[in-house]
Amino acid sequence: MSFSTARYSLRARPRPTASTPLTWSEVEAAVDHADPAALTFEAGTVVDRVERLGDLFARVLEVQQTLPA
């Protein structure tokens, strides 16, 4: 698996949910509504998200960062 697809992965569970990048607005809404289930995605949902929102992680490969020593 290449680095570019590793961020989208299925979890080994009876109902396999998928790991996916989130937007801050999604995180804030889940916290505001005390609804962690709003951040649970299944494989088909993740495919729809990428088609609708694009790859939310793609920019990470382009951003230049300076890390502290």
PDB file of N, CA, C and O in Angstrom:
ATOM      1  N   MET A   1       0.853  -1.179   0.000  1.00  0.00           N
ATOM      2  CA  MET A   1       0.000   0.000   0.000  1.00  0.00           C
ATOM      3  C   MET A   1       0.892   1.232   0.000  1.00  0.00           C
ATOM      4  O   MET A   1       1.852   1.304   0.767  1.00  0.00           O
ATOM      5  N   SER A   2       0.592   2.171  -0.828  1.00  0.00           N
ATOM      6  CA  SER A   2       1.395   3.384  -0.879  1.00  0.00           C
ATOM      7  C   SER A   2       0.991   4.337   0.235  1.00  0.00           C
ATOM      8  O   SER A   2      -0.092   4.217   0.807  1.00  0.00           O
ATOM      9  N   PHE A   3       1.864   5.276   0.534  1.00  0.00           N
ATOM     10  CA  PHE A   3       1.583   6.272   1.565  1.00  0.00           C
ATOM     11  C   PHE A   3       0.304   7.029   1.258  1.00  0.00           C
ATOM     12  O   PHE A   3      -0.463   7.355   2.164  1.00  0.00           O
ATOM     13  N   SER A   4       0.076   7.303   0.003  1.00  0.00           N
ATOM     14  CA  SER A   4      -1.069   8.131  -0.371  1.00  0.00           C
ATOM     15  C   SER A   4      -2.413   7.459  -0.098  1.00  0.00           C
ATOM     16  O   SER A   4      -3.429   8.148  -0.007  1.00  0.00           O
ATOM     17  N   THR A   5      -2.445   6.133   0.035  1.00  0.00           N
ATOM     18  CA  THR A   5      -3.716   5.470   0.324  1.00  0.00           C
ATOM     19  C   THR A   5      -3.792   4.935   1.737  1.00  0.00           C
ATOM     20  O   THR A   5      -4.855   4.469   2.148  1.00  0.00           O
ATOM     21  N   ALA A   6      -2.708   4.980   2.501  1.00  0.00           N
ATOM     22  CA  ALA A   6      -2.697   4.416   3.851  1.00  0.00           C
ATOM     23  C   ALA A   6      -3.645   5.137   4.794  1.00  0.00           C
ATOM     24  O   ALA A   6      -4.116   4.537   5.761  1.00  0.00           O
ATOM     25  N   ARG A   7      -3.930   6.367   4.549  1.00  0.00           N
ATOM     26  CA  ARG A   7      -4.815   7.108   5.458  1.00  0.00           C
ATOM     27  C   ARG A   7      -6.269   6.669   5.342  1.00  0.00           C
ATOM     28  O   ARG A   7      -7.076   6.983   6.218  1.00  0.00           O
ATOM     29  N   TYR A   8      -6.613   5.959   4.296  1.00  0.00           N
ATOM     30  CA  TYR A   8      -7.949   5.404   4.130  1.00  0.00           C
ATOM     31  C   TYR A   8      -7.825   3.896   4.314  1.00  0.00           C
ATOM     32  O   TYR A   8      -7.389   3.195   3.401  1.00  0.00           O
ATOM     33  N   SER A   9      -8.202   3.399   5.475  1.00  0.00           N
ATOM     34  CA  SER A   9      -8.039   1.967   5.715  1.00  0.00           C
ATOM     35  C   SER A   9      -9.222   1.424   6.506  1.00  0.00           C
ATOM     36  O   SER A   9      -9.811   2.119   7.335  1.00  0.00           O
ATOM     37  N   LEU A  10      -9.553   0.176   6.233  1.00  0.00           N
ATOM     38  CA  LEU A  10     -10.634  -0.484   6.959  1.00  0.00           C
ATOM     39  C   LEU A  10     -10.106  -0.989   8.291  1.00  0.00           C
ATOM     40  O   LEU A  10      -8.959  -1.424   8.393  1.00  0.00           O
ATOM     41  N   ARG A  11     -10.951  -0.927   9.308  1.00  0.00           N
ATOM     42  CA  ARG A  11     -10.598  -1.447  10.625  1.00  0.00           C
ATOM     43  C   ARG A  11     -11.142  -2.871  10.733  1.00  0.00           C
ATOM     44  O   ARG A  11     -12.255  -3.155  10.291  1.00  0.00           O
ATOM     45  N   ALA A  12     -10.362  -3.743  11.311  1.00  0.00           N
ATOM     46  CA  ALA A  12     -10.751  -5.152  11.446  1.00  0.00           C
ATOM     47  C   ALA A  12     -11.732  -5.309  12.602  1.00  0.00           C
ATOM     48  O   ALA A  12     -11.336  -5.559  13.740  1.00  0.00           O
ATOM     49  N   ARG A  13     -12.997  -5.162  12.297  1.00  0.00           N
ATOM     50  CA  ARG A  13     -14.080  -5.270  13.271  1.00  0.00           C
ATOM     51  C   ARG A  13     -15.239  -6.009  12.620  1.00  0.00           C
ATOM     52  O   ARG A  13     -15.289  -6.131  11.396  1.00  0.00           O
ATOM     53  N   PRO A  14     -16.179  -6.505  13.435  1.00  0.00           N
ATOM     54  CA  PRO A  14     -17.339  -7.186  12.843  1.00  0.00           C
ATOM     55  C   PRO A  14     -18.067  -6.312  11.815  1.00  0.00           C
ATOM     56  O   PRO A  14     -18.523  -6.812  10.787  1.00  0.00           O
ATOM     57  N   ARG A  15     -18.173  -5.019  12.090  1.00  0.00           N
ATOM     58  CA  ARG A  15     -18.707  -4.048  11.124  1.00  0.00           C
ATOM     59  C   ARG A  15     -17.540  -3.146  10.761  1.00  0.00           C
ATOM     60  O   ARG A  15     -17.263  -2.185  11.480  1.00  0.00           O
ATOM     61  N   PRO A  16     -16.848  -3.430   9.663  1.00  0.00           N
ATOM     62  CA  PRO A  16     -15.611  -2.701   9.371  1.00  0.00           C
ATOM     63  C   PRO A  16     -15.832  -1.235   9.009  1.00  0.00           C
ATOM     64  O   PRO A  16     -16.287  -0.902   7.915  1.00  0.00           O
ATOM     65  N   THR A  17     -15.500  -0.389   9.948  1.00  0.00           N
ATOM     66  CA  THR A  17     -15.537   1.042   9.666  1.00  0.00           C
ATOM     67  C   THR A  17     -14.217   1.422   9.004  1.00  0.00           C
ATOM     68  O   THR A  17     -13.268   0.638   8.989  1.00  0.00           O
ATOM     69  N   ALA A  18     -14.173   2.623   8.464  1.00  0.00           N
ATOM     70  CA  ALA A  18     -12.989   3.045   7.722  1.00  0.00           C
ATOM     71  C   ALA A  18     -12.367   4.283   8.351  1.00  0.00           C
ATOM     72  O   ALA A  18     -13.064   5.184   8.817  1.00  0.00           O
ATOM     73  N   SER A  19     -11.053   4.305   8.352  1.00  0.00           N
ATOM     74  CA  SER A  19     -10.304   5.478   8.764  1.00  0.00           C
ATOM     75  C   SER A  19     -10.331   6.474   7.608  1.00  0.00           C
ATOM     76  O   SER A  19     -10.154   6.099   6.449  1.00  0.00           O
ATOM     77  N   THR A  20     -10.553   7.736   7.932  1.00  0.00           N
ATOM     78  CA  THR A  20     -10.584   8.768   6.903  1.00  0.00           C
ATOM     79  C   THR A  20     -10.220  10.118   7.506  1.00  0.00           C
ATOM     80  O   THR A  20     -10.554  10.372   8.663  1.00  0.00           O
ATOM     81  N   PRO A  21      -9.553  10.984   6.768  1.00  0.00           N
ATOM     82  CA  PRO A  21      -9.288  12.332   7.273  1.00  0.00           C
ATOM     83  C   PRO A  21     -10.605  13.072   7.511  1.00  0.00           C
ATOM     84  O   PRO A  21     -11.602  12.826   6.831  1.00  0.00           O
ATOM     85  N   LEU A  22     -10.590  13.969   8.474  1.00  0.00           N
ATOM     86  CA  LEU A  22     -11.774  14.747   8.829  1.00  0.00           C
ATOM     87  C   LEU A  22     -11.509  16.237   8.629  1.00  0.00           C
ATOM     88  O   LEU A  22     -10.364  16.686   8.587  1.00  0.00           O
ATOM     89  N   THR A  23     -12.590  16.979   8.507  1.00  0.00           N
ATOM     90  CA  THR A  23     -12.466  18.438   8.517  1.00  0.00           C
ATOM     91  C   THR A  23     -12.648  18.904   9.963  1.00  0.00           C
ATOM     92  O   THR A  23     -13.277  18.219  10.770  1.00  0.00           O
ATOM     93  N   TRP A  24     -12.093  20.066  10.277  1.00  0.00           N
ATOM     94  CA  TRP A  24     -12.277  20.587  11.627  1.00  0.00           C
ATOM     95  C   TRP A  24     -13.754  20.844  11.907  1.00  0.00           C
ATOM     96  O   TRP A  24     -14.194  20.672  13.043  1.00  0.00           O
ATOM     97  N   SER A  25     -14.523  21.247  10.915  1.00  0.00           N
ATOM     98  CA  SER A  25     -15.955  21.502  11.147  1.00  0.00           C
ATOM     99  C   SER A  25     -16.686  20.210  11.514  1.00  0.00           C
ATOM    100  O   SER A  25     -17.626  20.243  12.308  1.00  0.00           O
ATOM    101  N   GLU A  26     -16.271  19.078  10.950  1.00  0.00           N
ATOM    102  CA  GLU A  26     -16.872  17.798  11.331  1.00  0.00           C
ATOM    103  C   GLU A  26     -16.552  17.446  12.781  1.00  0.00           C
ATOM    104  O   GLU A  26     -17.411  16.975  13.526  1.00  0.00           O
ATOM    105  N   VAL A  27     -15.307  17.682  13.163  1.00  0.00           N
ATOM    106  CA  VAL A  27     -14.904  17.400  14.544  1.00  0.00           C
ATOM    107  C   VAL A  27     -15.655  18.309  15.512  1.00  0.00           C
ATOM    108  O   VAL A  27     -16.183  17.846  16.523  1.00  0.00           O
ATOM    109  N   GLU A  28     -15.702  19.600  15.200  1.00  0.00           N
ATOM    110  CA  GLU A  28     -16.402  20.555  16.061  1.00  0.00           C
ATOM    111  C   GLU A  28     -17.881  20.223  16.192  1.00  0.00           C
ATOM    112  O   GLU A  28     -18.433  20.309  17.289  1.00  0.00           O
ATOM    113  N   ALA A  29     -18.533  19.848  15.100  1.00  0.00           N
ATOM    114  CA  ALA A  29     -19.961  19.491  15.153  1.00  0.00           C
ATOM    115  C   ALA A  29     -20.178  18.260  16.016  1.00  0.00           C
ATOM    116  O   ALA A  29     -21.134  18.214  16.790  1.00  0.00           O
ATOM    117  N   ALA A  30     -19.313  17.263  15.899  1.00  0.00           N
ATOM    118  CA  ALA A  30     -19.442  16.052  16.713  1.00  0.00           C
ATOM    119  C   ALA A  30     -19.283  16.391  18.201  1.00  0.00           C
ATOM    120  O   ALA A  30     -20.003  15.853  19.043  1.00  0.00           O
ATOM    121  N   VAL A  31     -18.341  17.280  18.520  1.00  0.00           N
ATOM    122  CA  VAL A  31     -18.135  17.687  19.914  1.00  0.00           C
ATOM    123  C   VAL A  31     -19.327  18.505  20.396  1.00  0.00           C
ATOM    124  O   VAL A  31     -19.853  18.249  21.479  1.00  0.00           O
ATOM    125  N   ASP A  32     -19.758  19.478  19.609  1.00  0.00           N
ATOM    126  CA  ASP A  32     -20.879  20.339  19.992  1.00  0.00           C
ATOM    127  C   ASP A  32     -22.151  19.549  20.264  1.00  0.00           C
ATOM    128  O   ASP A  32     -22.926  19.893  21.156  1.00  0.00           O
ATOM    129  N   HIS A  33     -22.361  18.482  19.487  1.00  0.00           N
ATOM    130  CA  HIS A  33     -23.575  17.672  19.636  1.00  0.00           C
ATOM    131  C   HIS A  33     -23.338  16.425  20.482  1.00  0.00           C
ATOM    132  O   HIS A  33     -24.225  15.579  20.604  1.00  0.00           O
ATOM    133  N   ALA A  34     -22.149  16.307  21.064  1.00  0.00           N
ATOM    134  CA  ALA A  34     -21.780  15.123  21.861  1.00  0.00           C
ATOM    135  C   ALA A  34     -22.134  13.849  21.098  1.00  0.00           C
ATOM    136  O   ALA A  34     -22.761  12.939  21.641  1.00  0.00           O
ATOM    137  N   ASP A  35     -21.723  13.798  19.833  1.00  0.00           N
ATOM    138  CA  ASP A  35     -22.079  12.697  18.944  1.00  0.00           C
ATOM    139  C   ASP A  35     -20.847  12.109  18.265  1.00  0.00           C
ATOM    140  O   ASP A  35     -20.603  12.383  17.090  1.00  0.00           O
ATOM    141  N   PRO A  36     -20.063  11.301  18.989  1.00  0.00           N
ATOM    142  CA  PRO A  36     -18.881  10.706  18.363  1.00  0.00           C
ATOM    143  C   PRO A  36     -19.224   9.780  17.196  1.00  0.00           C
ATOM    144  O   PRO A  36     -18.392   9.564  16.315  1.00  0.00           O
ATOM    145  N   ALA A  37     -20.436   9.235  17.182  1.00  0.00           N
ATOM    146  CA  ALA A  37     -20.839   8.355  16.077  1.00  0.00           C
ATOM    147  C   ALA A  37     -20.899   9.103  14.746  1.00  0.00           C
ATOM    148  O   ALA A  37     -20.853   8.484  13.683  1.00  0.00           O
ATOM    149  N   ALA A  38     -21.000  10.427  14.802  1.00  0.00           N
ATOM    150  CA  ALA A  38     -21.014  11.219  13.565  1.00  0.00           C
ATOM    151  C   ALA A  38     -19.683  11.119  12.830  1.00  0.00           C
ATOM    152  O   ALA A  38     -19.590  11.465  11.652  1.00  0.00           O
ATOM    153  N   LEU A  39     -18.657  10.646  13.524  1.00  0.00           N
ATOM    154  CA  LEU A  39     -17.331  10.515  12.925  1.00  0.00           C
ATOM    155  C   LEU A  39     -17.009   9.063  12.584  1.00  0.00           C
ATOM    156  O   LEU A  39     -15.844   8.706  12.411  1.00  0.00           O
ATOM    157  N   THR A  40     -18.031   8.236  12.490  1.00  0.00           N
ATOM    158  CA  THR A  40     -17.872   6.834  12.121  1.00  0.00           C
ATOM    159  C   THR A  40     -18.282   6.678  10.665  1.00  0.00           C
ATOM    160  O   THR A  40     -19.385   7.063  10.277  1.00  0.00           O
ATOM    161  N   PHE A  41     -17.390   6.111   9.864  1.00  0.00           N
ATOM    162  CA  PHE A  41     -17.633   5.987   8.434  1.00  0.00           C
ATOM    163  C   PHE A  41     -17.426   4.552   7.978  1.00  0.00           C
ATOM    164  O   PHE A  41     -16.512   3.869   8.442  1.00  0.00           O
ATOM    165  N   GLU A  42     -18.274   4.102   7.070  1.00  0.00           N
ATOM    166  CA  GLU A  42     -18.100   2.790   6.448  1.00  0.00           C
ATOM    167  C   GLU A  42     -17.460   2.997   5.073  1.00  0.00           C
ATOM    168  O   GLU A  42     -17.428   4.114   4.557  1.00  0.00           O
ATOM    169  N   ALA A  43     -16.959   1.928   4.497  1.00  0.00           N
ATOM    170  CA  ALA A  43     -16.187   2.026   3.253  1.00  0.00           C
ATOM    171  C   ALA A  43     -16.926   2.810   2.167  1.00  0.00           C
ATOM    172  O   ALA A  43     -16.346   3.712   1.563  1.00  0.00           O
ATOM    173  N   GLY A  44     -18.173   2.488   1.912  1.00  0.00           N
ATOM    174  CA  GLY A  44     -18.928   3.179   0.872  1.00  0.00           C
ATOM    175  C   GLY A  44     -19.072   4.657   1.147  1.00  0.00           C
ATOM    176  O   GLY A  44     -19.046   5.470   0.223  1.00  0.00           O
ATOM    177  N   THR A  45     -19.225   5.014   2.412  1.00  0.00           N
ATOM    178  CA  THR A  45     -19.345   6.417   2.792  1.00  0.00           C
ATOM    179  C   THR A  45     -18.052   7.164   2.498  1.00  0.00           C
ATOM    180  O   THR A  45     -18.077   8.310   2.049  1.00  0.00           O
ATOM    181  N   VAL A  46     -16.913   6.507   2.756  1.00  0.00           N
ATOM    182  CA  VAL A  46     -15.620   7.152   2.516  1.00  0.00           C
ATOM    183  C   VAL A  46     -15.415   7.406   1.024  1.00  0.00           C
ATOM    184  O   VAL A  46     -14.907   8.458   0.636  1.00  0.00           O
ATOM    185  N   VAL A  47     -15.802   6.460   0.203  1.00  0.00           N
ATOM    186  CA  VAL A  47     -15.693   6.653  -1.250  1.00  0.00           C
ATOM    187  C   VAL A  47     -16.534   7.859  -1.669  1.00  0.00           C
ATOM    188  O   VAL A  47     -16.071   8.687  -2.453  1.00  0.00           O
ATOM    189  N   ASP A  48     -17.756   7.968  -1.159  1.00  0.00           N
ATOM    190  CA  ASP A  48     -18.612   9.116  -1.464  1.00  0.00           C
ATOM    191  C   ASP A  48     -17.988  10.421  -0.983  1.00  0.00           C
ATOM    192  O   ASP A  48     -18.040  11.432  -1.682  1.00  0.00           O
ATOM    193  N   ARG A  49     -17.392  10.399   0.219  1.00  0.00           N
ATOM    194  CA  ARG A  49     -16.744  11.602   0.776  1.00  0.00           C
ATOM    195  C   ARG A  49     -15.614  12.085  -0.133  1.00  0.00           C
ATOM    196  O   ARG A  49     -15.516  13.278  -0.422  1.00  0.00           O
ATOM    197  N   VAL A  50     -14.767  11.169  -0.580  1.00  0.00           N
ATOM    198  CA  VAL A  50     -13.645  11.548  -1.430  1.00  0.00           C
ATOM    199  C   VAL A  50     -14.154  12.117  -2.753  1.00  0.00           C
ATOM    200  O   VAL A  50     -13.593  13.087  -3.262  1.00  0.00           O
ATOM    201  N   GLU A  51     -15.190  11.538  -3.305  1.00  0.00           N
ATOM    202  CA  GLU A  51     -15.763  12.069  -4.547  1.00  0.00           C
ATOM    203  C   GLU A  51     -16.333  13.468  -4.328  1.00  0.00           C
ATOM    204  O   GLU A  51     -16.231  14.326  -5.204  1.00  0.00           O
ATOM    205  N   ARG A  52     -16.931  13.698  -3.165  1.00  0.00           N
ATOM    206  CA  ARG A  52     -17.582  14.974  -2.874  1.00  0.00           C
ATOM    207  C   ARG A  52     -16.595  16.035  -2.376  1.00  0.00           C
ATOM    208  O   ARG A  52     -16.664  17.189  -2.799  1.00  0.00           O
ATOM    209  N   LEU A  53     -15.670  15.647  -1.473  1.00  0.00           N
ATOM    210  CA  LEU A  53     -14.785  16.611  -0.827  1.00  0.00           C
ATOM    211  C   LEU A  53     -13.362  16.608  -1.374  1.00  0.00           C
ATOM    212  O   LEU A  53     -12.576  17.508  -1.077  1.00  0.00           O
ATOM    213  N   GLY A  54     -13.033  15.600  -2.169  1.00  0.00           N
ATOM    214  CA  GLY A  54     -11.652  15.436  -2.605  1.00  0.00           C
ATOM    215  C   GLY A  54     -10.850  14.756  -1.500  1.00  0.00           C
ATOM    216  O   GLY A  54     -11.396  14.377  -0.464  1.00  0.00           O
ATOM    217  N   ASP A  55      -9.571  14.610  -1.730  1.00  0.00           N
ATOM    218  CA  ASP A  55      -8.689  13.980  -0.763  1.00  0.00           C
ATOM    219  C   ASP A  55      -8.278  15.022   0.270  1.00  0.00           C
ATOM    220  O   ASP A  55      -7.448  15.885  -0.015  1.00  0.00           O
ATOM    221  N   LEU A  56      -8.850  14.946   1.457  1.00  0.00           N
ATOM    222  CA  LEU A  56      -8.587  15.933   2.497  1.00  0.00           C
ATOM    223  C   LEU A  56      -7.151  15.873   3.021  1.00  0.00           C
ATOM    224  O   LEU A  56      -6.693  16.808   3.677  1.00  0.00           O
ATOM    225  N   PHE A  57      -6.453  14.803   2.741  1.00  0.00           N
ATOM    226  CA  PHE A  57      -5.090  14.624   3.232  1.00  0.00           C
ATOM    227  C   PHE A  57      -4.038  15.045   2.203  1.00  0.00           C
ATOM    228  O   PHE A  57      -2.864  15.174   2.552  1.00  0.00           O
ATOM    229  N   ALA A  58      -4.421  15.255   0.975  1.00  0.00           N
ATOM    230  CA  ALA A  58      -3.469  15.504  -0.117  1.00  0.00           C
ATOM    231  C   ALA A  58      -2.531  16.667   0.166  1.00  0.00           C
ATOM    232  O   ALA A  58      -1.356  16.605  -0.193  1.00  0.00           O
ATOM    233  N   ARG A  59      -3.009  17.699   0.785  1.00  0.00           N
ATOM    234  CA  ARG A  59      -2.191  18.893   1.026  1.00  0.00           C
ATOM    235  C   ARG A  59      -0.996  18.594   1.926  1.00  0.00           C
ATOM    236  O   ARG A  59       0.028  19.273   1.844  1.00  0.00           O
ATOM    237  N   VAL A  60      -1.119  17.593   2.777  1.00  0.00           N
ATOM    238  CA  VAL A  60      -0.026  17.238   3.682  1.00  0.00           C
ATOM    239  C   VAL A  60       1.240  16.898   2.899  1.00  0.00           C
ATOM    240  O   VAL A  60       2.350  17.144   3.371  1.00  0.00           O
ATOM    241  N   LEU A  61       1.077  16.345   1.726  1.00  0.00           N
ATOM    242  CA  LEU A  61       2.223  15.970   0.916  1.00  0.00           C
ATOM    243  C   LEU A  61       2.912  17.180   0.279  1.00  0.00           C
ATOM    244  O   LEU A  61       4.021  17.059  -0.240  1.00  0.00           O
ATOM    245  N   GLU A  62       2.259  18.343   0.316  1.00  0.00           N
ATOM    246  CA  GLU A  62       2.790  19.542  -0.314  1.00  0.00           C
ATOM    247  C   GLU A  62       3.286  20.588   0.673  1.00  0.00           C
ATOM    248  O   GLU A  62       4.120  21.419   0.312  1.00  0.00           O
ATOM    249  N   VAL A  63       2.802  20.570   1.894  1.00  0.00           N
ATOM    250  CA  VAL A  63       3.118  21.598   2.883  1.00  0.00           C
ATOM    251  C   VAL A  63       4.549  21.436   3.389  1.00  0.00           C
ATOM    252  O   VAL A  63       4.960  20.344   3.784  1.00  0.00           O
ATOM    253  N   GLN A  64       5.294  22.526   3.372  1.00  0.00           N
ATOM    254  CA  GLN A  64       6.644  22.536   3.932  1.00  0.00           C
ATOM    255  C   GLN A  64       6.540  22.906   5.405  1.00  0.00           C
ATOM    256  O   GLN A  64       5.949  23.929   5.749  1.00  0.00           O
ATOM    257  N   GLN A  65       7.109  22.084   6.270  1.00  0.00           N
ATOM    258  CA  GLN A  65       7.048  22.350   7.701  1.00  0.00           C
ATOM    259  C   GLN A  65       8.451  22.396   8.281  1.00  0.00           C
ATOM    260  O   GLN A  65       9.366  21.733   7.794  1.00  0.00           O
ATOM    261  N   THR A  66       8.597  23.176   9.311  1.00  0.00           N
ATOM    262  CA  THR A  66       9.840  23.215  10.062  1.00  0.00           C
ATOM    263  C   THR A  66       9.540  22.669  11.442  1.00  0.00           C
ATOM    264  O   THR A  66       8.747  23.241  12.189  1.00  0.00           O
ATOM    265  N   LEU A  67      10.173  21.570  11.773  1.00  0.00           N
ATOM    266  CA  LEU A  67       9.941  20.954  13.072  1.00  0.00           C
ATOM    267  C   LEU A  67      11.001  21.427  14.066  1.00  0.00           C
ATOM    268  O   LEU A  67      12.156  21.642  13.701  1.00  0.00           O
ATOM    269  N   PRO A  68      10.595  21.586  15.319  1.00  0.00           N
ATOM    270  CA  PRO A  68      11.579  21.998  16.319  1.00  0.00           C
ATOM    271  C   PRO A  68      12.623  20.909  16.529  1.00  0.00           C
ATOM    272  O   PRO A  68      12.373  19.729  16.287  1.00  0.00           O
ATOM    273  N   ALA A  69      13.788  21.330  16.980  1.00  0.00           N
ATOM    274  CA  ALA A  69      14.885  20.368  17.225  1.00  0.00           C
ATOM    275  C   ALA A  69      14.548  19.415  18.366  1.00  0.00           C
ATOM    276  O   ALA A  69      15.353  18.547  18.704  1.00  0.00           O
TER     277      ALA A  69
END
